[in-house]
C-alpha cells in the first residue's frame, strides 16, 4: 500500500482553517508528518486514516486522506492522547 507523499497535497478548507491553524502547520510540516506516520489504515477504495505523532512529546494525530492519482486530498484531522 505505497502512498506517494511527494504528490501535490491539497488540504480541505475545513482542515486548513481548523487543524492546520491549531497545530501551527504549513504544507511542509504536513508532508513531513505524513511521511513519518506510524500507522496507515485503508478504509475505502482510495481513503486512508493516517496516524502520526509529529514532534517529540506531541499528541497523536489522525488524518483522513484520499489518494487520487495526481494529488492527495486531506479531508480532516483529529487529535488524541
SULRANOR-V443783 format. One record per helix or strand. SS is the DSSP state (alpha for helix, beta for strand). FROM is the first residue (numbers start at 0). LEN is the number of residues. If there is no record, write none. Layout:
SS/FROM/LEN
SS/FROM/LEN
//
This chain:
beta/7/4
alpha/12/11
alpha/26/9
beta/38/4
beta/46/6
beta/60/7
beta/70/9
//
